[in-house]
Amino acid sequence: MRILVTGAAGFIGAHLTAKLIAEDHDVVAVDNFNEYYSPELKIRRVSELLTPLGVQVQNVALDQHSLTSALFNINQFDCVYHLAAQAGVRIPIEDYTKYVTNNLVAFSNVITCAAQANVKNFLYASSSSVYGNSPQKLFSEKDVGLEPISFYGATKLANEVLAKSLSAVTGMKTRGLRFFTVYGPWGRPDMAYFRIFGNILGGYEFNLMGDGNVVRDFTYIDDVISTSVKLGSELGSHATGFSDVVNVGAGNPVSLDQMIAEIEKNLKARLSIQLQSRNRNDVIRTSADSNYLSKLIGENRITSLGAGIKLVSDWAKSPEVSVNLAKWSNTVA
């Protein structure tokens, strides 16, 4: 199949592109290399994960409708994985237009151009942030009355509404992937685990917002990619006009304190912590209900936190990475 992956220089996007290439798909990869965090890290990701596979990532600003339209006019895509977005919940309010530009305008451009180009299957990145501070023990796709507490989460929920309505009108099959705290090598420096590795190896204090009792459903990158590819194949089995959202999470939430302890054990070093007030955009806990996911693709591989952190530790301690972790982390406010 000919597949478009947007956000291909990003954490999930680069790994997904590599996996699709390994499965002999013809992939067109695009990204705008924005400066939310270090563009150098994105370039290094591409050079390490994609360049050896012969992949060139095109620099395309998807908020520009003419550029997005041209991308679809010169290609006949069978499937789209739209992962490009303004990530993170903590950017300052004066920068919220970035959420609008990248998560609403660009999303609208890509999904409408895909529908006009008769793309059959459209998958896109949603987020566990759509659940907000849900009182449910497990967060289920069946939950109603979702109330995101962050502007970021609200834009992701808006994507889901837009995709469902477009499927009903055009017949294009759409699927939102609600990612739960993805971690792994070549990750994002705005994520806590990335900063913790960088701070320990670089000898800097870690700014802990709130306390370590917040709970996250940490999900290892290889599991996320395997699941996303399977969900792309499964989407093709449905009738035209089908639309859904699927949790992509490990279903095994742990506290940030447990994550810190696991990293300290692997690095054989202690993290120096500076306590700060909790950011009001941060949810208290996330916990994925995986019943629907299992129904769609069967039982999926789950990498334990211990095994996942060991893999990240091996990556972080490599000389070419360890010297840059703190620098990359400091590119995010």
Backbone torsions as a table, in degrees:
resi	resn	phi	psi	omega
1	MET	NA	151.5	173.3
2	ARG	-95.2	119.7	-171.0
3	ILE	-125.3	135.9	172.2
4	LEU	-97.5	129.4	171.6
5	VAL	-118.6	116.8	174.7
6	THR	-94.9	155.2	-174.7
7	GLY	68.5	33.3	-171.8
8	ALA	-73.7	-13.3	174.3
9	ALA	-92.7	-2.6	178.1
10	GLY	-79.1	175.3	-176.1
11	PHE	-59.4	-60.2	-179.5
12	ILE	-70.7	-39.9	-176.5
13	GLY	-60.4	-42.4	-179.0
14	ALA	-67.1	-44.1	179.0
15	HIS	-65.9	-38.4	179.2
16	LEU	-65.5	-44.1	178.9
17	THR	-58.6	-44.3	179.5
18	ALA	-61.3	-41.3	-179.6
19	LYS	-66.1	-42.6	-179.9
20	LEU	-65.4	-38.4	176.5
21	ILE	-63.8	-42.4	180.0
22	ALA	-62.2	-25.7	178.5
23	GLU	-94.6	17.0	171.7
24	ASP	70.7	25.6	172.8
25	HIS	-85.4	155.5	175.6
26	ASP	-93.0	109.7	-171.3
27	VAL	-112.7	130.3	168.7
28	VAL	-102.4	121.6	-174.2
29	ALA	-112.4	129.7	179.4
30	VAL	-133.4	155.0	177.2
31	ASP	-162.9	158.9	175.9
32	ASN	-107.8	2.5	175.1
33	PHE	49.5	46.3	-177.7
34	ASN	-69.2	172.4	-171.3
35	GLU	-103.8	24.1	174.0
36	TYR	-56.1	-43.0	166.1
37	TYR	-136.2	174.9	-169.4
38	SER	-46.1	114.0	172.2
39	PRO	-60.9	-26.8	177.3
40	GLU	-60.7	-40.6	178.0
41	LEU	-63.4	-40.7	179.4
42	LYS	-64.3	-40.2	178.9
43	ILE	-66.0	-40.4	178.1
44	ARG	-64.5	-39.9	176.8
45	ARG	-57.0	-48.7	-179.2
46	VAL	-61.8	-44.5	-177.1
47	SER	-66.7	-32.6	-178.5
48	GLU	-82.9	-40.3	-171.5
49	LEU	-99.7	-30.9	-170.1
50	LEU	-113.9	-40.0	-178.6
51	THR	-56.8	-41.6	178.0
52	PRO	-62.2	-18.8	178.6
53	LEU	-93.8	3.1	179.5
54	GLY	82.0	16.6	-178.0
55	VAL	-92.1	129.4	171.7
56	GLN	-108.9	128.3	180.0
57	VAL	-92.0	117.2	-179.8
58	GLN	-76.8	139.2	177.8
59	ASN	-88.6	105.1	-176.3
60	VAL	-131.1	128.3	176.0
61	ALA	-89.4	101.5	-172.7
62	LEU	-74.0	-11.5	174.7
63	ASP	-76.3	-9.4	175.6
64	GLN	-93.9	110.4	-172.7
65	HIS	-61.3	-39.0	-177.7
66	SER	-62.9	-38.5	179.2
67	LEU	-70.7	-39.2	178.8
68	THR	-66.1	-44.1	179.6
69	SER	-61.4	-41.0	179.7
70	ALA	-63.0	-37.7	178.8
71	LEU	-58.6	-41.6	-179.6
72	PHE	-79.7	-28.9	-179.6
73	ASN	-68.7	-31.5	-176.4
74	ILE	-96.7	0.2	178.5
75	ASN	-132.5	151.8	173.2
76	GLN	-116.3	92.6	-175.6
77	PHE	-85.2	140.4	172.6
78	ASP	-87.5	-28.5	-174.0
79	CYS	-151.3	148.7	176.0
80	VAL	-126.9	133.5	165.6
81	TYR	-110.6	104.0	-178.6
82	HIS	-95.4	100.2	-177.7
83	LEU	-109.1	-12.7	-178.4
84	ALA	-64.5	134.3	-179.2
85	ALA	-172.1	165.6	166.9
86	GLN	-81.6	112.2	-176.2
87	ALA	-85.9	168.9	171.6
88	GLY	84.1	150.6	-178.4
89	VAL	-105.1	-5.3	-167.3
90	ARG	-105.9	5.5	-178.6
91	ILE	-64.4	148.3	-176.3
92	PRO	-66.1	154.0	-173.0
93	ILE	-60.2	-28.5	179.2
94	GLU	-68.0	-13.5	178.4
95	ASP	-105.8	11.1	-176.7
96	TYR	-63.6	-18.9	175.9
97	THR	-61.0	-22.4	176.8
98	LYS	-66.2	-35.6	175.2
99	TYR	-64.0	-42.7	-179.1
100	VAL	-65.0	-47.4	-177.7
101	THR	-63.6	-47.5	-171.5
102	ASN	-91.0	-29.0	-175.5
103	ASN	-101.5	-17.0	179.2
104	LEU	-115.9	-55.9	-178.9
105	VAL	-64.8	-52.1	-179.3
106	ALA	-63.5	-40.1	177.8
107	PHE	-59.7	-46.2	179.1
108	SER	-60.5	-43.4	179.5
109	ASN	-60.4	-47.4	-175.1
110	VAL	-68.6	-45.6	-174.2
111	ILE	-72.1	-35.1	178.5
112	THR	-73.5	-38.3	176.5
113	CYS	-64.9	-36.8	177.6
114	ALA	-63.4	-43.8	179.9
115	ALA	-64.3	-42.2	179.7
116	GLN	-66.0	-27.9	179.7
117	ALA	-89.1	6.8	177.6
118	ASN	62.0	35.3	172.2
119	VAL	-66.3	134.3	-174.7
120	LYS	-80.1	-42.2	-173.3
121	ASN	-126.5	130.1	-176.8
122	PHE	-130.7	113.2	176.2
123	LEU	-111.8	145.3	-175.8
124	TYR	-144.2	155.8	-179.2
125	ALA	-79.8	116.6	165.6
126	SER	-105.9	-156.4	-172.4
127	SER	-160.5	152.0	172.8
128	SER	-63.6	-14.8	178.9
129	SER	-62.7	-18.6	179.9
130	VAL	-65.4	-22.2	-177.6
131	TYR	-79.2	-17.0	-177.1
132	GLY	58.1	-146.4	176.8
133	ASN	-91.9	64.9	-178.8
134	SER	-61.9	137.9	177.1
135	PRO	-79.1	-6.7	-176.5
136	GLN	-71.3	144.1	177.6
137	LYS	-63.7	-44.4	175.2
138	LEU	-118.4	137.7	180.0
139	PHE	-87.0	117.5	-175.1
140	SER	-113.1	147.4	175.5
141	GLU	-61.6	-18.3	178.5
142	LYS	-81.3	-12.7	-178.6
143	ASP	-59.7	138.1	179.6
144	VAL	-114.4	166.5	178.4
145	GLY	65.7	38.2	-178.9
146	LEU	-63.6	140.2	-178.7
147	GLU	-133.5	85.4	176.6
148	PRO	-59.2	143.4	179.3
149	ILE	-98.4	-7.7	179.1
150	SER	-114.8	152.0	176.1
151	PHE	-61.1	-38.3	176.5
152	TYR	-57.6	-50.9	-180.0
153	GLY	-60.2	-36.4	179.0
154	ALA	-65.1	-38.0	178.7
155	THR	-68.3	-33.6	178.3
156	LYS	-69.2	-37.7	176.1
157	LEU	-66.4	-36.6	176.3
158	ALA	-62.0	-38.6	176.6
159	ASN	-57.6	-41.9	-178.9
160	GLU	-64.1	-41.2	179.0
161	VAL	-65.7	-44.0	-179.6
162	LEU	-63.2	-42.3	-178.2
163	ALA	-64.2	-43.6	-179.4
164	LYS	-62.2	-42.5	-179.0
165	SER	-67.8	-37.3	-179.6
166	LEU	-69.5	-37.0	177.0
167	SER	-60.6	-42.6	-178.7
168	ALA	-63.3	-34.1	-176.3
169	VAL	-84.9	-38.6	-171.4
170	THR	-105.7	-20.4	-177.0
171	GLY	88.6	-7.4	177.9
172	MET	-67.6	132.8	179.7
173	LYS	-79.2	132.2	-177.2
174	THR	-129.0	148.8	179.0
175	ARG	-146.7	122.5	175.9
176	GLY	-90.3	131.7	179.5
177	LEU	-101.9	105.7	-179.3
178	ARG	-84.2	91.5	-177.4
179	PHE	-74.0	138.9	178.3
180	PHE	-113.4	106.7	171.3
181	THR	35.8	73.0	-177.3
182	VAL	-79.7	135.1	178.8
183	TYR	-136.6	162.0	178.6
184	GLY	153.7	179.7	177.3
185	PRO	-59.7	146.8	179.9
186	TRP	62.5	34.7	-178.1
187	GLY	-78.6	-165.5	-177.3
188	ARG	-96.6	132.9	-177.2
189	PRO	-75.6	-1.1	172.6
190	ASP	-89.6	-3.1	179.3
191	MET	-86.7	144.6	-174.5
192	ALA	-58.6	-46.0	-175.8
193	TYR	-60.8	-38.6	-179.6
194	PHE	-63.2	-45.5	-179.7
195	ARG	-65.9	-37.5	-179.5
196	ILE	-62.8	-46.5	176.1
197	PHE	-58.9	-46.7	-178.6
198	GLY	-62.8	-39.9	-177.5
199	ASN	-71.7	-39.6	178.4
200	ILE	-67.3	-49.1	-177.1
201	LEU	-69.2	-28.0	179.4
202	GLY	-94.1	-7.3	178.5
203	GLY	76.5	29.7	-179.6
204	TYR	-110.3	159.7	175.9
205	GLU	-74.7	146.8	176.6
206	PHE	-100.0	124.7	177.8
207	ASN	-81.4	103.2	-178.9
208	LEU	-92.7	112.8	-178.8
209	MET	-85.3	118.6	-176.6
210	GLY	84.0	-125.7	175.4
211	ASP	-136.0	178.8	-176.6
212	GLY	-85.0	12.1	-177.9
213	ASN	-87.8	-5.9	176.1
214	VAL	-61.9	144.1	-173.8
215	VAL	-115.6	133.9	178.8
216	ARG	-131.4	145.9	176.5
217	ASP	-90.0	75.8	-177.1
218	PHE	-62.5	128.3	-174.4
219	THR	-127.5	123.0	-173.6
220	TYR	-72.5	143.2	-171.3
221	ILE	-57.6	-41.3	-178.5
222	ASP	-63.7	-36.3	176.9
223	ASP	-65.8	-41.4	179.4
224	VAL	-61.9	-43.9	-177.9
225	ILE	-67.7	-46.3	178.1
226	SER	-57.6	-44.8	179.1
227	THR	-63.9	-44.0	-177.4
228	SER	-63.4	-39.9	178.6
229	VAL	-66.3	-43.6	178.7
230	LYS	-63.6	-39.2	179.5
231	LEU	-68.2	-30.9	175.5
232	GLY	-66.0	-43.0	178.0
233	SER	-66.1	-42.8	-178.0
234	GLU	-65.8	-33.4	180.0
235	LEU	-58.5	-34.3	-179.5
236	GLY	-64.0	-16.1	-177.8
237	SER	-82.4	-7.8	-175.8
238	HIS	-91.9	163.4	178.7
239	ALA	-73.3	160.7	177.3
240	THR	-58.8	147.6	179.5
241	GLY	86.0	-0.9	-179.3
242	PHE	-71.5	142.4	177.2
243	SER	-150.5	134.8	175.3
244	ASP	-153.1	177.6	172.1
245	VAL	-129.0	147.5	-175.9
246	VAL	-135.8	130.9	173.2
247	ASN	-69.1	132.1	173.5
248	VAL	-119.3	86.8	-176.5
249	GLY	-146.0	161.0	-177.0
250	ALA	-75.3	-25.3	-177.3
251	GLY	72.4	25.3	-178.7
252	ASN	-141.5	68.7	-174.3
253	PRO	-67.1	144.7	176.1
254	VAL	-136.4	163.1	-179.6
255	SER	-79.2	160.5	175.6
256	LEU	-63.1	-34.6	176.6
257	ASP	-58.3	-40.6	178.4
258	GLN	-66.3	-38.7	176.3
259	MET	-61.9	-45.8	-179.7
260	ILE	-60.3	-44.9	-179.1
261	ALA	-61.1	-39.0	-179.8
262	GLU	-66.6	-40.6	178.5
263	ILE	-67.1	-44.0	179.0
264	GLU	-59.7	-39.2	179.3
265	LYS	-63.3	-41.5	-178.3
266	ASN	-71.6	-36.4	-177.6
267	LEU	-90.3	-9.3	-177.8
268	LYS	53.5	46.8	-179.7
269	ALA	-154.0	157.1	-179.1
270	ARG	-100.1	146.3	177.6
271	LEU	-89.4	128.0	174.0
272	SER	-84.8	125.6	-171.3
273	ILE	-115.9	135.7	171.5
274	GLN	-114.4	113.6	-177.7
275	LEU	-75.2	137.2	176.5
276	GLN	-135.2	167.4	179.8
277	SER	-67.1	147.0	178.0
278	ARG	-66.6	137.3	176.1
279	ASN	-75.0	131.3	-174.6
280	ARG	-69.0	-12.0	176.8
281	ASN	-85.5	-8.8	-178.5
282	ASP	-85.9	128.7	175.9
283	VAL	-76.5	160.7	-177.2
284	ILE	-78.1	-36.9	-177.9
285	ARG	-156.9	155.7	170.7
286	THR	-134.5	145.3	-178.1
287	SER	-158.6	111.1	-172.8
288	ALA	-83.4	130.5	166.4
289	ASP	-83.8	118.1	-174.3
290	SER	-101.4	12.4	-176.7
291	ASN	-62.0	-44.7	-178.7
292	TYR	-67.2	-41.2	177.4
293	LEU	-58.1	-46.0	179.6
294	SER	-63.5	-36.6	178.2
295	LYS	-63.0	-35.7	-177.0
296	LEU	-77.7	-44.4	-170.9
297	ILE	-126.3	5.4	-178.7
298	GLY	82.4	-177.2	179.3
299	GLU	-64.1	134.5	-175.8
300	ASN	-113.9	156.3	178.5
301	ARG	-64.9	135.3	176.0
302	ILE	-124.3	117.3	176.4
303	THR	-83.3	125.9	179.9
304	SER	-65.1	157.1	179.1
305	LEU	-59.4	-42.0	-179.9
306	GLY	-60.3	-45.1	-179.9
307	ALA	-67.7	-39.7	-179.5
308	GLY	-65.9	-44.5	179.9
309	ILE	-65.7	-34.2	176.6
310	LYS	-62.1	-40.8	178.8
311	LEU	-66.9	-40.5	177.8
312	VAL	-66.5	-39.6	179.9
313	SER	-61.0	-44.1	178.5
314	ASP	-59.8	-40.9	178.3
315	TRP	-66.9	-47.2	-174.5
316	ALA	-65.2	-32.1	-177.4
317	LYS	-81.3	-10.4	178.4
318	SER	-63.3	139.3	-172.5
319	PRO	-54.4	-40.0	-175.9
320	GLU	-72.8	-16.0	179.3
321	VAL	-100.2	-46.6	-172.9
322	SER	-58.2	-34.7	-178.7
323	VAL	-72.0	-14.3	-176.3
324	ASN	-109.0	-13.2	-172.3
325	LEU	-57.0	-49.8	-178.1
326	ALA	-63.6	-40.1	179.7
327	LYS	-63.0	-45.1	179.6
328	TRP	-63.8	-40.0	179.7
329	SER	-63.2	-36.3	-176.9
330	ASN	-75.2	-3.5	176.7
331	THR	-83.2	-5.1	178.0
332	VAL	-113.7	132.4	-178.8
333	ALA	-66.0	NA	NA
